[in-house]
Amino acid sequence: MTKTPATGGIPGQAGGSAEGGGPAEAGGPAKASIPTQAESPAKADGPAETGAAAQAENPAKSGGSGQAEGSTEGGGPTKAKSPIKADGPTKAGSPIKADGPTKAGVPAQASAPAQADGAAQADAAAQADSATQDQGPAQADSPAEAGDGSGGDGGSGDRPAKGDGGAAKRKRTLRIVRWTALGVSVAVLAAAGVGYFYYEHLNDNIRKGALNLGDKQLDRPVANAEGQRPVNILLLGSDSRATKENQDLGGARDDADRPPLADVQMLVHVSADRSNMSVISVPRDTRVTIPKCTDPDSGKVYKETTSQIINTSLVNGGPGCTVASWEELTGIPIDHFMMIDFSGVVNMADAVGGVPVCVDANVYDDKSGLRLPKGTHTVKGQQALQWLRTRHGFEDGSDIGRTHAQHLYMNSMVRQLKAGTKLSDPAQLTGLAEAATKALTVDKDLGSVKKLYDLADDIKRVPSGRITMTTMPWVADPQDPDAHVIPKPGDADRLFSLVRNDIALDGKDKKKDEGGATGTAPASAKANIPVTVFNGTGTVVLPPATGRGADIAALLVKQGFAKAVSDSTPRAQADTTITYPRAALRSDALTVAKSLGLPETAVRLSPEVQQITLVVGGDWREGAVYPNGDGGDTGAPAPDTSASASASPDAKNGARKPGDNKAPESADPLNGDDKSACMKVNSLNRW
């Protein structure tokens, strides 16, 4: 493996809750004749802006400050369910939701992210520094009085506030600064207390890029029986030295003008039902096919290559070329990307107060600068970056050990966030919001604070015990065995296939009842089963196999499916699938699958199709029988796949078989709840 120092940041955290204590206001100081009340309808004639001062009809005075989730605290007991009227931009302790200017008579909703024209949103209670000041925490949903004490995570004072559901409220407070450690800190992007104009300022900080720079991209998966889709997010750590701060953190000032490399690459797959999450790291030294990419700014065309390692794909026009390379490598369609640099990693680590990590011996890596004694330590700031960049100090000194250290770090950060790690200093929060958004590059469809928050709010539901971190199974690259790796035949595509088919890597998926033994009608006669066949054999690199859809449709007709027809609409997916629109048709769909030798795992229910639909994927570009199938009803023997050509030169020759329902051991799976994980220190880097 190459011994050059690894350089690259890693996306650090996302989601959670933030507390505002007086960031940017709009509309002037708050004036109120009564204590502001939470969880109640608000009426306003102007745009509802989180962080803007709440203006009511008569002035009110109060002293002190404090806050509680979903409530604004007044100088005396605050009661819920009393309407608030405002003539201008509202600012209250509870979040306000509006799709645009709030109209009179339309209640604003509390305890939800604030939205204005797709803009400002917040989930924690906002405070006004020159607006309504509070002496004690208010509690919503009950007439409980708030004394001088603390009414929750955000309150202040000398004694606890009283009221029903206090414990429940504390558990759901700080919803933005409690998630995710998947690559970026969405926490700071949607913090309460930022006004509309500051929100727009943060939006402008975020750099955006095209999702995919290749000539072709894979189709998104169809929705499942409940209309849900999985989400695939590519997290990238850039080694850019473009700023002085990144030069100070990453060293190598001579590289300031060099195009950055994507030294950290992880795919985060969130299941359609949000019950589990799978993470796949690909070592930066993996030689892959990098497809033809076009730089959207300069128009420069980068030719397809099979001789480069995957971290160089970022040079070929930007993150969109890395996305194209991942789709070609894995056959997994990518929905979004997020890229962060060195300074972003440092700020994310500081935001959560540090992350616990473990080493099994004293370690010193003079390349990254990491120096730790044996045991568990909380790393933050620059030391966290050193941990994430260390390769020589761990395991065999290769990039593989570094991916394992990153998995340990991410799992630990997730546990920290879920345990209630929070930010309490508004100035720190504002500074972090600035730093995080400036350090972040995302695809255009994810390029706003609101969209980032919505994504984090969606995926934070995954319990840490259902998160599985893996590294792509690999073998030494025969072209350069001392420096590079390639995907391990069989195991690598087994891992990719599980993700493509939305199967949890921990093997704990419950068997899906898509019609069930009792709810599925008997199969119809073949002649009465309509089937539409699509040619989806094209990949990011390879063109579709000519006439494949028509050939398989003709094969089905020959087998007795008189209503089988082909559709020439282009499709592109790695796996051959059969979908059906309702449970009553499952037996018919299984009959089609059996006739072609397709496994039952290829058959799935989706309300998006009108009838039984077969998409012939990149795994079946030729032949009358599905590769690795059971031979079907064609009378032809199953083909020998021991040296069969794959849809891609990289790794698509290990089709998943029934029963392969968890990550292979060669992927080094690590569960998110595993607190015993400890990095093995390279014997050459001990002190």
C-alpha positions as CSV (number, residue, x, y, z in Angstrom):
1,M,0.0,0.0,0.0
2,T,1.2,3.5,-0.6
3,K,3.0,5.2,2.3
4,T,2.2,8.7,1.4
5,P,0.3,10.5,4.1
6,A,-3.4,10.3,3.8
7,T,-5.1,13.6,3.6
8,G,-8.8,14.1,3.9
9,G,-11.5,15.3,6.1
10,I,-14.6,13.4,6.9
11,P,-18.1,14.6,7.2
12,G,-18.7,14.9,10.9
13,Q,-22.2,15.3,12.3
14,A,-25.7,16.2,11.2
15,G,-28.9,17.0,12.7
16,G,-29.8,17.9,16.2
17,S,-31.2,20.8,18.1
18,A,-29.9,24.2,18.7
19,E,-30.6,26.9,21.2
20,G,-30.8,30.5,20.2
21,G,-30.3,33.3,22.5
22,G,-30.4,36.3,20.4
23,P,-29.0,35.8,16.9
24,A,-30.2,38.0,14.1
25,E,-33.5,39.7,14.5
26,A,-36.0,41.1,12.0
27,G,-38.9,43.3,12.8
28,G,-37.5,45.1,15.8
29,P,-37.9,44.4,19.5
30,A,-40.7,42.3,20.8
31,K,-43.7,44.1,22.3
32,A,-46.3,42.1,24.1
33,S,-49.1,42.8,26.6
34,I,-49.1,39.3,28.0
35,P,-46.5,36.7,28.5
36,T,-45.7,34.9,25.2
37,Q,-47.4,31.5,25.2
38,A,-46.2,28.3,23.5
39,E,-48.0,25.6,21.5
40,S,-50.7,28.0,20.5
41,P,-51.9,29.3,17.2
42,A,-50.3,32.6,16.1
43,K,-51.8,35.1,13.8
44,A,-49.7,37.4,11.8
45,D,-50.0,39.8,8.9
46,G,-46.4,39.6,7.9
47,P,-44.0,36.9,7.1
48,A,-43.4,34.5,10.0
49,E,-39.6,34.5,10.7
50,T,-37.8,32.4,13.2
51,G,-35.6,34.7,15.2
52,A,-37.5,37.8,14.3
53,A,-38.9,39.7,17.2
54,A,-42.5,38.9,18.1
55,Q,-44.6,42.0,17.8
56,A,-47.9,42.3,19.5
57,E,-50.3,45.1,20.1
58,N,-49.2,46.4,23.5
59,P,-45.8,46.7,25.1
60,A,-44.7,44.3,27.9
61,K,-41.7,44.2,30.1
62,S,-39.9,41.2,31.6
63,G,-36.5,40.5,32.9
64,G,-34.1,37.6,32.8
65,S,-33.8,35.1,30.1
66,G,-34.5,31.4,29.6
67,Q,-36.0,29.0,27.1
68,A,-37.7,25.7,26.9
69,E,-38.6,23.6,23.9
70,G,-41.7,24.6,22.1
71,S,-42.4,27.5,24.5
72,T,-41.6,31.1,25.1
73,E,-41.1,32.1,28.7
74,G,-42.7,35.1,30.2
75,G,-42.2,37.0,33.4
76,G,-44.9,35.0,35.1
77,P,-46.7,31.7,34.7
78,T,-47.1,30.9,31.1
79,K,-50.1,28.9,30.0
80,A,-50.6,27.0,26.8
81,K,-53.3,27.2,24.2
82,S,-53.8,31.0,24.2
83,P,-53.6,32.6,20.8
84,I,-50.9,35.2,20.1
85,K,-51.7,38.0,17.7
86,A,-49.0,39.9,15.9
87,D,-49.0,42.7,13.4
88,G,-45.5,42.0,12.1
89,P,-42.9,39.3,11.9
90,T,-43.3,37.0,14.9
91,K,-40.7,35.8,17.2
92,A,-41.7,33.4,19.9
93,G,-40.1,30.7,22.0
94,S,-41.8,28.0,20.0
95,P,-41.0,27.4,16.4
96,I,-43.5,28.8,13.8
97,K,-44.3,27.1,10.6
98,A,-45.5,29.0,7.5
99,D,-45.3,28.5,3.8
100,G,-45.0,32.1,3.1
101,P,-46.4,35.2,4.6
102,T,-48.7,34.1,7.4
103,K,-52.2,35.0,6.8
104,A,-54.5,36.2,9.5
105,G,-56.6,33.5,10.9
106,V,-54.3,30.7,9.9
107,P,-52.7,29.2,13.0
108,A,-48.9,28.8,13.0
109,Q,-47.7,25.5,14.3
110,A,-45.4,25.0,17.1
111,S,-42.9,22.2,17.8
112,A,-42.1,21.9,14.1
113,P,-39.4,23.3,11.9
114,A,-40.2,26.9,10.9
115,Q,-40.6,27.3,7.2
116,A,-40.9,30.5,5.2
117,D,-40.9,30.3,1.4
118,G,-39.0,27.1,1.9
119,A,-36.7,29.0,4.1
120,A,-36.1,29.5,7.8
121,Q,-36.8,26.7,10.1
122,A,-36.0,25.9,13.6
123,D,-36.9,23.2,16.1
124,A,-35.6,24.7,19.3
125,A,-37.1,27.6,21.2
126,A,-35.8,30.9,20.0
127,Q,-35.0,33.8,22.4
128,A,-35.0,37.5,21.6
129,D,-32.1,39.4,23.1
130,S,-33.9,42.7,22.9
131,A,-37.3,41.2,22.7
132,T,-39.5,39.4,25.2
133,Q,-37.2,38.5,28.1
134,D,-38.1,35.7,30.5
135,Q,-37.5,35.1,34.2
136,G,-38.1,31.4,34.1
137,P,-38.9,28.5,31.8
138,A,-42.4,28.2,30.5
139,Q,-44.0,24.8,29.9
140,A,-46.5,24.2,27.1
141,D,-49.4,21.9,26.9
142,S,-50.3,22.4,30.6
143,P,-51.1,25.3,32.8
144,A,-48.1,24.4,35.0
145,E,-46.3,27.4,36.5
146,A,-42.7,28.1,35.9
147,G,-40.8,29.4,38.9
148,D,-37.3,30.6,39.1
149,G,-35.8,27.3,38.2
150,S,-34.9,25.3,35.2
151,G,-37.7,24.0,33.1
152,G,-35.8,21.7,30.9
153,D,-32.6,21.5,28.8
154,G,-32.8,25.1,27.8
155,G,-34.1,26.7,31.0
156,S,-32.2,28.6,33.6
157,G,-32.7,29.3,37.3
158,D,-32.4,27.7,40.7
159,R,-35.1,25.1,40.9
160,P,-36.9,22.8,38.5
161,A,-40.1,24.0,36.9
162,K,-43.3,22.0,37.6
163,G,-45.7,20.4,35.2
164,D,-46.8,17.3,33.4
165,G,-44.5,15.7,30.9
166,G,-41.3,17.4,31.9
167,A,-39.2,14.3,31.3
168,A,-40.8,13.7,27.9
169,K,-40.1,17.3,26.9
170,R,-36.5,17.1,28.0
171,K,-36.1,14.0,25.8
172,R,-37.4,15.7,22.8
173,T,-35.7,19.0,23.2
174,L,-32.6,19.9,21.2
175,R,-33.9,18.1,18.1
176,I,-31.5,19.8,15.8
177,V,-28.2,19.4,17.7
178,R,-28.8,15.7,18.3
179,W,-28.2,14.1,14.9
180,T,-26.4,13.0,12.5
181,A,-22.8,12.1,12.5
182,L,-22.9,11.0,8.9
183,G,-20.9,13.6,7.3
184,V,-22.0,17.1,8.0
185,S,-23.5,19.0,10.9
186,V,-27.0,19.8,9.8
187,A,-27.5,20.8,13.4
188,V,-26.1,24.3,12.9
189,L,-27.8,24.8,9.6
190,A,-31.3,25.1,11.0
191,A,-30.6,26.6,14.4
192,A,-33.4,28.4,16.2
193,G,-32.7,32.1,16.7
194,V,-31.6,32.9,13.2
195,G,-33.7,35.4,11.4
196,Y,-34.8,35.1,7.8
197,F,-31.9,37.2,6.4
198,Y,-29.3,35.3,8.4
199,Y,-30.9,32.1,7.1
200,E,-30.5,33.3,3.6
201,H,-26.9,34.2,4.4
202,L,-26.2,30.7,5.5
203,N,-27.8,29.3,2.3
204,D,-25.5,31.5,0.3
205,N,-22.5,30.0,2.2
206,I,-23.3,26.5,1.0
207,R,-21.5,25.6,-2.2
208,K,-23.6,23.6,-4.7
209,G,-22.7,21.4,-7.5
210,A,-24.2,19.1,-10.1
211,L,-25.1,15.6,-8.7
212,N,-23.7,13.5,-11.6
213,L,-21.2,14.6,-14.2
214,G,-21.3,11.4,-16.2
215,D,-23.2,10.9,-19.5
216,K,-25.6,8.5,-17.8
217,Q,-26.9,7.9,-14.4
218,L,-28.8,5.0,-12.8
219,D,-32.6,5.1,-12.3
220,R,-33.8,5.8,-8.8
221,P,-35.4,2.7,-7.1
222,V,-39.2,2.4,-7.2
223,A,-41.1,3.0,-4.0
224,N,-42.0,0.0,-1.7
225,A,-45.4,-1.2,-0.8
226,E,-45.9,1.8,1.6
227,G,-44.7,4.3,-1.0
228,Q,-41.3,4.8,0.7
229,R,-37.9,5.0,-0.9
230,P,-34.4,4.5,0.4
231,V,-32.0,7.4,0.4
232,N,-28.4,7.0,-0.7
233,I,-26.0,9.8,0.3
234,L,-22.3,9.9,-0.7
235,L,-20.2,11.6,2.0
236,L,-16.8,12.9,0.8
237,G,-13.9,14.3,2.7
238,S,-11.8,16.8,0.7
239,D,-8.1,17.4,1.3
240,S,-8.4,20.9,-0.2
241,R,-5.7,23.4,0.9
242,A,-7.4,26.3,-0.8
243,T,-7.8,28.3,2.5
244,K,-5.2,29.3,5.1
245,E,-7.1,27.5,7.8
246,N,-7.0,24.3,5.7
247,Q,-3.3,24.8,5.0
248,D,-2.6,25.1,8.7
249,L,-4.7,22.0,9.5
250,G,-3.6,19.8,6.6
251,G,0.0,21.0,6.0
252,A,1.5,20.8,2.5
253,R,1.1,24.5,1.7
254,D,2.8,23.8,-1.6
255,D,-0.4,21.9,-2.5
256,A,-2.6,25.0,-2.1
257,D,-3.2,25.3,-5.9
258,R,-3.6,21.5,-6.4
259,P,-7.1,20.3,-7.2
260,P,-8.4,18.6,-4.1
261,L,-8.7,14.8,-3.8
262,A,-11.6,12.9,-2.2
263,D,-9.6,10.9,0.4
264,V,-12.6,9.9,2.4
265,Q,-15.6,8.3,0.7
266,M,-18.6,6.7,2.4
267,L,-22.0,5.8,1.1
268,V,-24.8,6.2,3.6
269,H,-27.8,4.1,2.7
270,V,-31.0,4.8,4.8
271,S,-33.6,2.1,4.3
272,A,-36.9,3.0,2.8
273,D,-38.8,2.4,6.1
274,R,-36.0,4.3,8.0
275,S,-35.5,1.3,10.3
276,N,-31.8,0.8,9.6
277,M,-28.8,2.4,8.0
278,S,-25.8,0.9,6.2
279,V,-22.5,2.6,5.5
280,I,-20.0,1.5,3.0
281,S,-16.5,2.9,2.8
282,V,-14.3,2.5,-0.2
283,P,-10.6,3.0,0.4
284,R,-9.1,5.9,-1.4
285,D,-6.5,3.6,-3.0
286,T,-9.1,1.5,-4.8
287,R,-8.5,1.4,-8.6
288,V,-11.8,1.7,-10.4
289,T,-13.4,2.7,-13.6
290,I,-13.8,6.5,-13.6
291,P,-16.4,7.2,-16.3
292,K,-16.3,10.1,-18.8
293,C,-17.1,13.3,-17.0
294,T,-17.7,16.9,-18.1
295,D,-16.7,19.8,-16.0
296,P,-19.9,21.9,-15.8
297,D,-17.9,25.2,-15.4
298,S,-15.2,24.9,-18.0
299,G,-16.8,22.4,-20.3
300,K,-13.6,20.3,-20.2
301,V,-14.3,16.6,-20.9
302,Y,-12.4,14.0,-19.0
303,K,-12.1,10.7,-20.7
304,E,-13.0,7.4,-19.1
305,T,-10.1,5.7,-17.4
306,T,-9.6,2.4,-15.7
307,S,-6.0,3.1,-14.4
308,Q,-6.7,5.6,-11.7
309,I,-7.7,5.3,-8.0
310,I,-11.1,6.5,-6.8
311,N,-9.9,9.6,-4.9
312,T,-8.7,11.2,-8.2
313,S,-12.3,11.2,-9.5
314,L,-12.8,14.5,-7.7
315,V,-10.3,16.2,-10.0
316,N,-12.4,15.3,-13.0
317,G,-14.9,18.2,-12.7
318,G,-15.9,17.9,-9.0
319,P,-17.9,15.7,-6.7
320,G,-20.4,14.8,-9.5
321,C,-17.7,12.7,-11.2
322,T,-17.1,10.8,-7.9
323,V,-20.8,10.2,-7.8
324,A,-20.7,8.8,-11.4
325,S,-17.7,6.6,-10.4
326,W,-19.6,5.2,-7.4
327,E,-22.7,4.4,-9.5
328,E,-20.4,2.5,-11.9
329,L,-18.6,0.7,-9.2
330,T,-21.5,-0.3,-7.0
331,G,-24.6,-0.2,-9.2
332,I,-26.2,1.8,-6.4
333,P,-28.1,5.0,-7.5
334,I,-26.9,8.0,-5.6
335,D,-29.5,10.6,-4.5
336,H,-27.2,13.2,-2.9
337,F,-23.6,14.1,-2.0
338,M,-22.1,16.1,0.8
339,M,-18.5,17.1,0.9
340,I,-16.6,18.8,3.8
341,D,-13.1,20.0,4.2
342,F,-10.5,19.9,7.1
343,S,-11.9,23.0,8.9
344,G,-15.4,21.6,8.7
345,V,-14.3,18.4,10.5
346,V,-12.6,20.4,13.3
347,N,-15.7,22.5,13.8
348,M,-18.0,19.5,13.8
349,A,-15.9,17.8,16.4
350,D,-15.9,20.9,18.6
351,A,-19.7,21.2,18.2
352,V,-20.4,18.0,20.0
353,G,-17.8,18.5,22.7
354,G,-15.5,15.9,21.4
355,V,-15.8,12.2,20.5
356,P,-14.6,9.2,22.5
357,V,-12.2,6.9,20.7
358,C,-10.0,4.0,21.8
359,V,-6.5,2.7,21.0
360,D,-5.1,-0.6,22.2
361,A,-1.6,0.8,22.7
362,N,0.3,4.1,22.8
363,V,0.2,5.5,19.3
364,Y,2.2,8.2,17.5
365,D,1.7,8.9,13.8
366,D,4.2,11.5,12.7
367,K,2.4,11.9,9.4
368,S,-1.0,12.9,10.8
369,G,0.4,14.2,14.2
370,L,-1.8,11.9,16.3
371,R,-0.3,11.0,19.6
372,L,-2.4,9.2,22.2
373,P,-1.6,6.8,25.1
374,K,-3.4,3.5,25.4
375,G,-7.0,3.6,26.3
376,T,-10.1,5.7,25.7
377,H,-9.9,9.4,25.0
378,T,-12.2,12.2,23.9
379,V,-10.8,13.8,20.8
380,K,-11.9,17.2,19.5
381,G,-10.8,20.0,17.2
382,Q,-7.5,19.3,15.4
383,Q,-6.9,16.1,17.3
384,A,-10.2,14.7,15.9
385,L,-8.9,15.6,12.4
386,Q,-5.7,13.8,13.2
387,W,-7.6,10.7,14.2
388,L,-9.6,10.7,11.0
389,R,-6.5,11.2,8.8
390,T,-4.3,8.6,10.5
391,R,-3.4,5.6,8.4
392,H,0.2,4.7,9.3
393,G,-0.6,4.4,13.0
394,F,-3.4,1.9,12.7
395,E,-3.5,-1.8,11.8
396,D,-1.2,-2.5,8.8
397,G,-0.5,1.2,8.0
398,S,-2.8,1.2,4.9
399,D,-5.9,3.1,4.1
400,I,-8.0,0.1,5.2
401,G,-7.1,0.8,8.9
402,R,-8.0,4.4,8.4
403,T,-11.6,3.5,7.2
404,H,-12.0,1.4,10.4
405,A,-10.9,4.3,12.6
406,Q,-13.4,6.5,10.8
407,H,-16.2,4.0,11.5
408,L,-15.3,3.9,15.2
409,Y,-15.4,7.7,15.3
410,M,-18.7,8.0,13.5
411,N,-20.4,5.4,15.6
412,S,-19.2,7.1,18.7
413,M,-20.4,10.5,17.5
414,V,-23.8,9.1,16.8
415,R,-24.1,7.8,20.3
416,Q,-22.9,11.1,21.7
417,L,-25.6,13.0,19.8
418,K,-28.3,10.6,20.7
419,A,-27.3,10.8,24.3
420,G,-28.1,14.5,24.3
421,T,-24.9,16.3,23.4
422,K,-25.9,19.9,22.7
423,L,-24.8,23.4,22.1
424,S,-25.8,26.0,24.7
425,D,-23.8,29.1,23.8
426,P,-25.6,31.1,21.1
427,A,-22.4,32.8,20.0
428,Q,-20.8,29.4,19.6
429,L,-23.8,28.2,17.7
430,T,-23.7,31.2,15.3
431,G,-20.0,30.8,14.7
432,L,-20.5,27.1,14.1
433,A,-23.3,27.7,11.6
434,E,-21.0,30.0,9.7
435,A,-18.1,27.6,9.7
436,A,-20.2,24.5,8.8
437,T,-22.0,26.1,5.9
438,K,-18.8,27.6,4.5
439,A,-17.1,24.2,4.7
440,L,-19.9,22.3,3.0
441,T,-20.5,21.5,-0.7
442,V,-23.7,19.6,-1.6
443,D,-25.6,18.7,-4.7
444,K,-28.1,21.3,-6.0
445,D,-31.1,19.4,-4.8
446,L,-29.8,19.5,-1.2
447,G,-28.5,23.1,-1.4
448,S,-30.4,24.8,1.4
449,V,-30.7,24.8,5.2
450,K,-34.2,23.6,5.0
451,K,-33.5,20.6,2.8
452,L,-30.5,19.6,4.9
453,Y,-32.6,19.8,8.0
454,D,-35.4,17.8,6.5
455,L,-32.9,15.1,5.5
456,A,-31.4,14.9,9.0
457,D,-34.8,15.0,10.6
458,D,-35.8,12.0,8.4
459,I,-32.8,9.8,9.0
460,K,-32.3,10.6,12.7
461,R,-35.1,8.1,13.4
462,V,-32.7,5.2,12.7
463,P,-31.6,3.6,16.1
464,S,-27.9,3.4,16.6
465,G,-28.2,-0.4,17.1
466,R,-29.4,-0.7,13.5
467,I,-26.4,1.2,12.0
468,T,-23.8,-1.0,10.3
469,M,-20.4,0.4,9.2
470,T,-18.6,-1.6,6.6
471,T,-15.5,-1.4,4.3
472,M,-15.7,-2.7,0.7
473,P,-14.2,-6.2,0.6
474,W,-10.9,-5.9,-1.3
475,V,-7.9,-7.7,-2.7
476,A,-4.5,-6.4,-3.8
477,D,-4.6,-4.8,-7.2
478,P,-2.6,-7.1,-9.6
479,Q,-1.4,-4.0,-11.5
480,D,0.1,-2.4,-8.4
481,P,-0.3,-4.8,-5.4
482,D,1.9,-2.7,-3.0
483,A,-0.1,0.5,-3.5
484,H,-3.7,-0.2,-4.7
485,V,-6.6,-2.5,-4.1
486,I,-9.6,-3.6,-6.2
487,P,-13.1,-4.9,-5.2
488,K,-13.0,-8.5,-4.0
489,P,-14.9,-10.7,-6.5
490,G,-18.1,-12.1,-5.1
491,D,-18.0,-10.5,-1.6
492,A,-17.9,-6.8,-2.9
493,D,-20.9,-7.2,-5.1
494,R,-22.7,-9.2,-2.4
495,L,-22.3,-6.1,-0.2
496,F,-23.4,-3.8,-3.0
497,S,-26.3,-6.0,-3.9
498,L,-27.7,-5.9,-0.3
499,V,-27.7,-2.2,-0.4
500,R,-29.2,-2.1,-3.9
501,N,-32.0,-4.3,-2.7
502,D,-32.5,-2.3,0.5
503,I,-31.6,-5.2,2.8
504,A,-30.0,-4.3,6.1
505,L,-26.4,-5.3,6.5
506,D,-26.9,-6.5,10.0
507,G,-29.1,-9.4,8.9
508,K,-31.9,-8.3,11.3
509,D,-34.5,-7.4,8.7
510,K,-37.9,-8.7,9.4
511,K,-39.3,-10.8,6.6
512,K,-41.5,-8.5,4.5
513,D,-45.1,-9.6,4.0
514,E,-45.9,-8.4,0.5
515,G,-49.1,-10.2,0.2
516,G,-48.3,-12.9,2.7
517,A,-49.2,-16.6,2.7
518,T,-52.8,-15.8,3.5
519,G,-53.3,-12.6,1.5
520,T,-52.0,-13.7,-2.0
521,A,-54.5,-15.0,-4.5
522,P,-53.6,-18.2,-6.5
523,A,-51.6,-17.7,-9.6
524,S,-53.4,-17.1,-12.9
525,A,-52.8,-19.1,-16.0
526,K,-49.7,-17.8,-17.8
527,A,-51.7,-16.8,-20.8
528,N,-53.7,-14.4,-18.6
529,I,-50.7,-12.6,-16.9
530,P,-49.8,-9.3,-18.5
531,V,-46.1,-8.5,-18.3
532,T,-44.2,-5.4,-19.5
533,V,-40.5,-5.8,-20.1
534,F,-37.9,-3.0,-20.0
535,N,-34.3,-3.1,-21.1
536,G,-32.3,-1.7,-18.1
537,T,-29.0,-3.3,-19.0
538,G,-27.1,0.0,-19.6
539,T,-24.6,1.1,-16.9
540,V,-22.8,4.3,-16.3
541,V,-20.1,3.0,-18.7
542,L,-21.7,0.3,-20.9
543,P,-24.5,1.0,-23.4
544,P,-27.7,-1.1,-23.2
545,A,-27.5,-4.6,-24.7
546,T,-29.4,-4.1,-28.0
547,G,-32.9,-5.5,-28.1
548,R,-32.7,-7.1,-24.6
549,G,-36.2,-6.1,-23.5
550,A,-37.8,-7.4,-26.7
551,D,-35.7,-10.7,-26.5
552,I,-36.9,-11.5,-23.0
553,A,-40.5,-10.5,-23.8
554,A,-40.4,-12.9,-26.8
555,L,-39.0,-15.6,-24.5
556,L,-41.9,-15.1,-22.1
557,V,-44.4,-15.4,-25.0
558,K,-42.7,-18.6,-26.0
559,Q,-43.2,-19.9,-22.5
560,G,-46.9,-19.2,-22.6
561,F,-47.1,-15.6,-21.3
562,A,-49.2,-14.4,-24.3
563,K,-49.6,-10.9,-22.9
564,A,-45.9,-10.2,-22.4
565,V,-44.8,-7.1,-24.3
566,S,-41.6,-5.0,-24.4
567,D,-41.4,-1.2,-23.7
568,S,-38.6,0.7,-25.4
569,T,-38.4,3.4,-22.7
570,P,-34.8,3.5,-21.5
571,R,-34.0,2.2,-18.1
572,A,-30.7,1.7,-16.2
573,Q,-30.3,-0.5,-13.1
574,A,-27.8,-3.0,-11.9
575,D,-30.2,-5.8,-10.8
576,T,-33.0,-7.5,-12.7
577,T,-36.3,-7.0,-10.9
578,I,-40.0,-7.8,-11.1
579,T,-42.5,-5.5,-9.5
580,Y,-46.2,-5.8,-9.1
581,P,-48.8,-3.2,-8.0
582,R,-50.9,-5.0,-5.5
583,A,-50.7,-8.1,-3.2
584,A,-53.2,-10.1,-5.2
585,L,-50.7,-10.3,-8.1
586,R,-47.8,-11.6,-6.1
587,S,-48.4,-15.2,-7.2
588,D,-48.5,-14.1,-10.8
589,A,-45.2,-12.2,-10.4
590,L,-43.6,-15.2,-8.8
591,T,-44.7,-17.4,-11.7
592,V,-42.9,-15.0,-14.1
593,A,-39.8,-15.1,-11.9
594,K,-39.7,-18.9,-11.8
595,S,-40.1,-19.1,-15.5
596,L,-36.9,-17.0,-16.0
597,G,-34.9,-18.5,-13.1
598,L,-35.1,-15.3,-11.0
599,P,-34.9,-15.6,-7.2
600,E,-37.8,-14.6,-5.1
601,T,-35.7,-11.8,-3.7
602,A,-36.0,-10.1,-7.1
603,V,-39.8,-9.8,-6.8
604,R,-41.2,-6.9,-4.9
605,L,-44.5,-4.9,-4.4
606,S,-44.6,-1.3,-5.6
607,P,-47.6,0.9,-6.1
608,E,-45.7,2.8,-8.8
609,V,-46.3,0.2,-11.5
610,Q,-49.5,-0.5,-13.3
611,Q,-49.0,-4.2,-13.9
612,I,-46.3,-6.8,-13.5
613,T,-43.1,-5.1,-14.7
614,L,-39.8,-6.8,-15.5
615,V,-36.7,-4.7,-15.8
616,V,-33.8,-6.6,-17.2
617,G,-30.8,-5.2,-15.4
618,G,-27.1,-5.0,-16.0
619,D,-26.6,-8.3,-14.3
620,W,-28.4,-10.1,-17.2
621,R,-27.0,-8.7,-20.5
622,E,-27.2,-12.0,-22.4
623,G,-28.6,-15.5,-22.4
624,A,-32.1,-17.0,-21.9
625,V,-31.6,-17.9,-18.2
626,Y,-30.9,-15.5,-15.4
627,P,-27.2,-15.9,-14.3
628,N,-26.8,-17.7,-11.0
629,G,-30.5,-18.7,-11.2
630,D,-32.1,-22.1,-11.1
631,G,-32.5,-22.6,-14.8
632,G,-36.1,-21.5,-14.9
633,D,-38.6,-23.2,-17.2
634,T,-36.6,-22.8,-20.4
635,G,-35.1,-26.2,-20.4
636,A,-31.7,-24.7,-20.7
637,P,-29.1,-25.4,-17.9
638,A,-28.0,-22.6,-15.7
639,P,-24.9,-20.9,-17.1
640,D,-21.5,-21.3,-15.7
641,T,-20.8,-18.0,-14.0
642,S,-17.3,-18.8,-12.6
643,A,-15.7,-16.5,-15.2
644,S,-18.7,-14.7,-16.6
645,A,-18.4,-11.2,-17.8
646,S,-20.0,-8.6,-15.5
647,A,-22.0,-5.5,-16.3
648,S,-19.0,-3.5,-15.2
649,P,-15.3,-4.3,-15.2
650,D,-15.2,-3.6,-11.5
651,A,-17.1,-6.0,-9.4
652,K,-20.5,-7.1,-10.7
653,N,-20.0,-10.8,-10.8
654,G,-21.2,-11.9,-7.4
655,A,-25.0,-12.0,-7.6
656,R,-26.7,-12.3,-4.3
657,K,-28.4,-15.6,-3.6
658,P,-31.3,-16.3,-1.2
659,G,-30.0,-16.4,2.3
660,D,-27.2,-13.9,1.8
661,N,-28.9,-11.4,4.0
662,K,-26.1,-9.8,5.9
663,A,-22.7,-8.2,5.2
664,P,-19.9,-10.7,4.5
665,E,-17.2,-10.9,7.2
666,S,-14.7,-9.5,4.7
667,A,-16.5,-6.2,5.0
668,D,-15.5,-5.9,8.6
669,P,-19.0,-4.9,9.8
670,L,-19.2,-2.7,12.9
671,N,-22.5,-2.2,14.8
672,G,-23.4,1.3,15.9
673,D,-23.9,0.2,19.5
674,D,-20.6,-1.5,19.8
675,K,-18.8,0.5,22.6
676,S,-16.0,-2.1,22.9
677,A,-14.4,-1.2,19.5
678,C,-10.8,-0.2,19.9
679,M,-8.3,0.5,17.2
680,K,-5.3,-1.8,16.9
681,V,-2.1,0.2,16.8
682,N,0.5,-0.5,14.2
683,S,3.6,-2.0,15.9
684,L,5.8,0.5,14.0
685,N,4.0,3.5,15.5
686,R,4.0,2.8,19.2
687,W,5.8,4.7,21.9
